[in-house]
Amino acid sequence: METNSVSKLCLFLGLVCFLGFQLVQCTVTYDRRAIVINGQRRILISGSIHYPRSTPEMWEDLIQKAKDGGLDVVETYVFWNVHEPSPGNVLFTSSFHFTFQVFYFVLLCLPFSFSSNHACCCVCAGFQYNFEGRYDLVRFLKTIQKAGLYAHLRIGPYVCAEWNFGGFPVWLKYVPGISFRTDNEPFKRAMQGFTEKIVGLMKSEKLFESQGGPIILSQIENEYGAQSKLFGAAGHNYMTWAANMAVGLGTGVPWVMCKEEDAPDPVINTCNGFYCDSFAPNKPYKPTIWTEAWSGWFSEFGGPIHQRPVQDLAYAVARFIQKGGSFVNYYMYHGGTNFGRTAGGPFITTSYDYDAPLDEYGLIRQPKYGHLKELHRAIKMCERALVSADPIITSLGNFQQAHVYTSESGDCAAFLSNHDSKSAARVMFNNMHYNLPPWSISILPDCRNVVFNTAKVGVQTSQMEMLPTNIQMLSWESYDEDINSLDDSSTITAPGLLEQINVTRDSTDYLWYITSIDIGSSESFLRGGELPTLIVQSTGHAVHIFINGQLSGSSFGTRQSRRFTYTGKVNLHAGTNRIALLSVAVGLPNVGGHFEAWNTGILGPVALHGLDQGKWDLSWQKWTYQVGLKGEAMNLVSPNAISSVDWMRGSLAAQKQQPLTWHKTLFNAPEGNEPLALDMEGMGKGQIWINGQSIGRYWTAFANGNCNGCSYAGGFRPPKCQMGCGQPTQRVYHVPRSWLKPMQNLLVIFEELGGDPSRISLVKDRFGTPLGTCGSYQEGTCHAATSYSVLQKKCIGKQRCAVTISNSNFGDPCPKVLKRLSVEAVCAPIASTTGEPNLRG
């Protein structure tokens, strides 16, 4: 088809779609009570699921489980750095280049300007955009739509999110004259270009609710309030510009700004935090929205695992709703995995589990998932009353209150709260007595019967256990990273110490700093005196010290203290000595004022102490820099790599404890569909690849923290309810099944410190054997014949029952197999004269 005919066809189709859009146009607005969708106020329950932190093969299951858990909305950030890895919308410095780009766009893109194919749009733009695989945002949103859920698209483009560089592409740092997130023209041009790109893509796919799509809300900027105050007038001007720019894009749905108390109309300011019951929007005609109800907390290497009790999370959500909140989003509902080098912070773990209702692997975490599902059901039973009027608040005691909502049609819903964190309370409401546990809220959809109390968990607790798969690694081969010769094509030499990211542009975690020193034969330490001391100050985040090709020591920073100092004795000899410092990044910063200007790497001073002539400052010597590892340059991680590397085979390879060593092996995929992981016991620190795809960084750093018990009652903060002290922060690493072939999967490990790869094992999750979901359970391959009779005897006809899951009750039909009991019950109401909860089914 000729170009002109294609243009006319696309124009015709575009007009048809526009007219069709007018016919099916949906509206999303808001008032002081709630988001209004097609004229109906809604209480909306949402959950964050980030598409790059899982695989496309997982999305449908994750989203369906979110729906089954009572969610109406799935919320996600849009990650600028994965979509625009090289610049596509910065200013060109040459008029010739600018003219060429415009010509290129007209020549190739005009015929397809009305295309609805997002892949085509990427090609037409003539720029380097990526919306493939885990980054296929359109597919993710259409999966949400297929499940019948809404979406909240948080474009940002700054996301924070414990994501590398806060979601900004590193090239943005090098745009001339740029200053991030302030009233700066180069930054605003780049930010607007990407925002327009995403909005244009969403429009072309008709994904806004105003077009019949799932997106009911969009966010511009992210948690900017504190930053805005630091920047003063420049911050306020930038925030106002960002809001107006976003509204001007005409999406047909409201925009929000979280943690931005002066967000201008019509943008809605929203709350993030562990609790948001005291939050109110900045105008009385805006709804009360909680964009991040933190379901747990992230983990950092060397720190503990954080668990937020579900009783407290449910209490926080119920308290928000009882005080007039109408939209709450769990951050995270599924946290997922920081594959590759996407984790930021720095020092954030590869696992982004977040103690979410759906765990890192997409499995249901009980009792968090089930208890919240019951909470959502109870809230939905109150929806008509909640969106109709303000509550009438009555004191029931020193720490107890009743919030009562009524509608003109006669609906009545009540929330009875006990904010005392230590004592239960018995209260009188509507001439009935109610028992309220400490730090809890009871929900009464009819102002009489309690259907849910936040502190009373009636859901079975599940405990994930990773068990060996019996899959053997076929044979280990090893290759020592060559640290004694340089690749001239990837080195530069300069006086003084250079900042790491300026040299690597974040293409790798690794940068070599190499220099030489001459030691005279008369030095006293050569005749039995004390060895000299090398001092290296770094903003790291880790450094390995090599003297004449031998590892002399290592040192590490922490997320709280990125700057650290290595101090160690060094064994030098007379003559020329080679000092090689391998600086290692563990993710770029993702939060903080002007974090684009934060330094990484060895910035000195670097000095020798204890020589006869005193201190020897090496900082301003001539240094040679090599970007990355030779193994990276040779692409040793790829199954298709062709190299002349002489791999060491056999048992010696499997037991090598040398630092800076590559290990590889082959393995077959286990049968089944259980989630898989690598248990990295016996290894130190490094990175993992399977079939050329990066699992992420591993580090068996041991967790420091305070793991002395946990109570749900009382305010939650990350120092509370810590787990895993004295154990590796992360020992197992998610292996997506979709990355595997049935046979001959290539596993490549780069080990920095030295470890025993023969101890690495492939493990899988085992909970038990029942199959199906609620309403469609089937007996699994392991079934106890006495299951039904035991439950009937202990539970039928009773208001409440408890059954111990044990071999004495159910027998042991399949020894040495971890088992699970799934119970599906249909419950009839039992008359209640005390206001106590009826049996829930």
URLIN-V464239 format. One line per field, one symbol per residue. ss: DSSP state (a for helix, b for strand, c for the rest). psi: psi as a letter, one per 20 degrees, with the letter a starting at -180 (. if undefined). Layout:
ss->???
psi->???
This chain:
ss->ccaaaaaaaaaaaaaaaaaaaaaccccbbbccccbbbccbbbcbbbbbbcaaaccaaaaaaaaaaaaaccccbbbbbccaaaacccccccccccaaaaaaaaaaaaaaaaaacccccaaaaaaaccccccccaaacaaaaaaaaaacccbbbbbbbccccccbaaaaccaaaaaccccccccccaaaaaaaaaaaaaaaaaaaacccbaaacccbbbbbbccccaaaaaaacaaaaaaaaaaaaaaaccccccbbbbbcccccccccbbbbbbcccccccccccccccbbbbbbcccccbccbcbbcccaaaaaaaaaaaaaccccbbbbbbbbccbcccccbcbccbccbccccccbcccccbcccaaaaaaaaaaaaaacaaaacccccbbbbccccbbbbbbbcccccbbbbbbbccccccbbbbbccbbbbbcccbbbbbcccccccbbccccccccccccbbbccccccccbbbbcccccccaaabbbbbccccaaaaacccccbbbbbbbbbbccccaaaacccccbbbbbbcccbbbbbbccbbbbbbbcccccccbbbbbbcccccbbbbbbbbbbccccbcccccaaaccccccccbbbbbbccbbbbccccbbbbbbccaaaaccccccccccccccbbcaaaaccccccbbbbbbbccccccccbbbbcccccbbbbbbccbbbbbbbccbcbcccccccccccccccccbbccccbcccbbbbcaaacccccbbbbbbbcccccaaacbbbbbcccccbccccccbccccccccaaaaaaaaacccccccccccaaaaccccccccccccccccccccccccccccccc
psi->prgghgghghgghhgghgghhhhjpqpoaqaihrpooljpqpopprqpoohijaqhiigggghghgghjjqhqppqrpoghhhmhqpikrqpiphgggggggggggghhgijijqjohgghhghhjrmqolqcijngggghhhgghikrrqoonheipidjkqpkjiqqhhhhjppjqpqlampghghggghggghggghggghjliqhijjaioiqqpqaolighgghhichhggggggggghgghiilhjqqqqoqlnhkpqqjppqrqqrhpkhjqqriqijqropnhnooicqrqqpirrpppophggggggghhgghjjqippppoqhogbpmqckipbfajprhplgjkrhpahijqpoqjgghghghghggghhjghhhjhrqqppppjahjqqpoppqrhjjqpqqooqojpihqrqoqpplkqqpporqlrpppnijkgppipphiookpppqopppqqijpppgqqqqpppojiqqohikqqpqprpqpghhghkkiripppoprqqppqiiphhikjrpqrpppopqjciqppppolipphrqqqarhhnhprpppqqpnrrpbpppopooppqlpqqiqqpliiiqqqaojrqpqpqjrhjbpooihjrpqppppaqhhghiliiphjporkpnpprahhghjpjqrlppqqrqqqpqrajqqqrpokpirfpbqpqpkipohaqqolpqppanllrpphqrppqhiqlqqjpjrpgphqppophiiqrhqlpppppophhprniiipqprqpphaiqqarpikqqpahopphjgghghggihpjqhqqppporhhhianhnqjpprqpppoqopqqpppiijqprpq.
